[in-house]
C-alpha cells in the first residue's frame, strides 16, 4: 500500500475507474460461464474447468475490493454543472489486493492448463509442483519492489522476480511443445498451443507494466497506466485464457465421447 499522488484529472481517474469496472464484469461473467459449462464436459476435465472458475471468482472478489478502495480514495464533484474535480480523501488505496490475488491464482492458472492437457500422472504432478512454486515465487519476489519508490530497489526486485518468470515462460513456450503434439486431435493441439502462447503473451505484459514508474512516468499518469495495464493483462490471463481451457475440455470431451460410440 503506497500513498496516491495528488493532482488526478477526471480523465485519469475515470480511466482507472472504468478499467477496474471492466475487470469485475469480465471476471464475474467468466466465472458464471465456466461453472455452467461443467455438465457439458466429461468427468476427466471438470477439475480443470472448476479451477478455472475458482481463478476468476477469486479475481472478481479482489477486483471488487480494489474498485471500492479506489472509489473511497477520491471525491469527484462538479460545481454548478462545470468540469468534474478529483480530490484525494486521505483514505489509503490498497493495491496489495492484486498480489494476494496473483499469489492464489497464478499457480492455479498453470495447474489448470496441465490438468486439461491430461498428461501422464507423474508428469502432471511434477509440472504442477514446479510451475506452481515458481510462479508463486515470482509473485512473492515482485511485491517488495511494487511498494518501493526507490527506483534502484524496484529494479532489484524486478530482476529477482524475472528468474522464476523466465523459467515458467520457457516451460510453456518450449518444454510443453512435445506434449502438445500428443493431444488427441489437431483442434485440441491447436487450442493447447493457443493457451500456452496466450499465457506467455499476457504474462510478458506484467513486467513492462511493473516498470511503468521507472521509465520516466510519474504521478497520476503512471498510476493510471499501471492500473489499466494490469486490468487488461488480468482479463487476458484469466478470463480469455479460461475460455481456451473450456474450449480444450469441450473438444477433448467430444473426441473421447465419439471414440466410445465407435463399434468394437
ChimeraX attribute file (.defattr): number of C-alpha atoms within 10 A of each C-alpha:
attribute: neighborCount
match mode: 1-to-1
recipient: residues
	/A:1	12
	/A:2	13
	/A:3	12
	/A:4	19
	/A:5	13
	/A:6	11
	/A:7	15
	/A:8	20
	/A:9	14
	/A:10	16
	/A:11	12
	/A:12	17
	/A:13	23
	/A:14	15
	/A:15	15
	/A:16	22
	/A:17	19
	/A:18	14
	/A:19	20
	/A:20	24
	/A:21	16
	/A:22	17
	/A:23	26
	/A:24	25
	/A:25	14
	/A:26	20
	/A:27	26
	/A:28	20
	/A:29	15
	/A:30	24
	/A:31	23
	/A:32	13
	/A:33	15
	/A:34	22
	/A:35	17
	/A:36	11
	/A:37	14
	/A:38	20
	/A:39	9
	/A:40	15
	/A:41	20
	/A:42	15
	/A:43	12
	/A:44	14
	/A:45	23
	/A:46	21
	/A:47	14
	/A:48	26
	/A:49	29
	/A:50	17
	/A:51	21
	/A:52	28
	/A:53	25
	/A:54	19
	/A:55	26
	/A:56	29
	/A:57	20
	/A:58	18
	/A:59	29
	/A:60	22
	/A:61	16
	/A:62	22
	/A:63	25
	/A:64	17
	/A:65	18
	/A:66	23
	/A:67	23
	/A:68	15
	/A:69	17
	/A:70	20
	/A:71	16
	/A:72	15
	/A:73	18
	/A:74	20
	/A:75	13
	/A:76	14
	/A:77	14
	/A:78	10
	/A:79	8
	/A:80	6
	/A:81	7
	/A:82	8
	/A:83	10
	/A:84	14
	/A:85	16
	/A:86	20
	/A:87	17
	/A:88	16
	/A:89	12
	/A:90	12
	/A:91	14
	/A:92	16
	/A:93	19
	/A:94	18
	/A:95	20
	/A:96	15
	/A:97	18
	/A:98	20
	/A:99	17
	/A:100	16
	/A:101	19
	/A:102	22
	/A:103	18
	/A:104	19
	/A:105	24
	/A:106	22
	/A:107	22
	/A:108	22
	/A:109	26
	/A:110	20
	/A:111	23
	/A:112	21
	/A:113	26
	/A:114	20
	/A:115	24
	/A:116	21
	/A:117	25
	/A:118	17
	/A:119	16
	/A:120	10
	/A:121	10
	/A:122	9
	/A:123	12
	/A:124	17
	/A:125	14
	/A:126	11
	/A:127	19
	/A:128	20
	/A:129	15
	/A:130	14
	/A:131	25
	/A:132	22
	/A:133	15
	/A:134	21
	/A:135	28
	/A:136	21
	/A:137	19
	/A:138	25
	/A:139	23
	/A:140	17
	/A:141	20
	/A:142	23
	/A:143	18
	/A:144	14
	/A:145	23
	/A:146	21
	/A:147	15
	/A:148	15
	/A:149	12
	/A:150	10
	/A:151	13
	/A:152	12
	/A:153	15
	/A:154	21
	/A:155	18
	/A:156	14
	/A:157	19
	/A:158	21
	/A:159	16
	/A:160	15
	/A:161	23
	/A:162	17
	/A:163	14
	/A:164	20
	/A:165	22
	/A:166	16
	/A:167	16
	/A:168	23
	/A:169	20
	/A:170	13
	/A:171	15
	/A:172	21
	/A:173	14
	/A:174	11
	/A:175	13
	/A:176	17
	/A:177	15
	/A:178	9
	/A:179	14
	/A:180	19
	/A:181	15
	/A:182	13
	/A:183	19
	/A:184	14
	/A:185	13
	/A:186	12
	/A:187	14
	/A:188	22
	/A:189	21
	/A:190	15
	/A:191	21
	/A:192	27
	/A:193	19
	/A:194	16
	/A:195	23
	/A:196	23
	/A:197	16
	/A:198	18
	/A:199	23
	/A:200	20
	/A:201	15
	/A:202	18
	/A:203	18
	/A:204	15
	/A:205	16
	/A:206	15
	/A:207	15
	/A:208	15
	/A:209	18
	/A:210	19
	/A:211	19
	/A:212	17
	/A:213	20
	/A:214	17
	/A:215	10
	/A:216	8
	/A:217	13
	/A:218	13
	/A:219	13
	/A:220	17
	/A:221	17
	/A:222	19
	/A:223	20
	/A:224	21
	/A:225	19
	/A:226	19
	/A:227	19
	/A:228	20
	/A:229	19
	/A:230	22
	/A:231	22
	/A:232	16
	/A:233	21
	/A:234	24
	/A:235	22
	/A:236	19
	/A:237	21
	/A:238	24
	/A:239	25
	/A:240	19
	/A:241	23
	/A:242	29
	/A:243	18
	/A:244	20
	/A:245	27
	/A:246	26
	/A:247	19
	/A:248	27
	/A:249	29
	/A:250	20
	/A:251	19
	/A:252	25
	/A:253	18
	/A:254	15
	/A:255	14
	/A:256	13
	/A:257	13
	/A:258	10
	/A:259	11
	/A:260	10
	/A:261	8
	/A:262	7
	/A:263	5
	/A:264	5
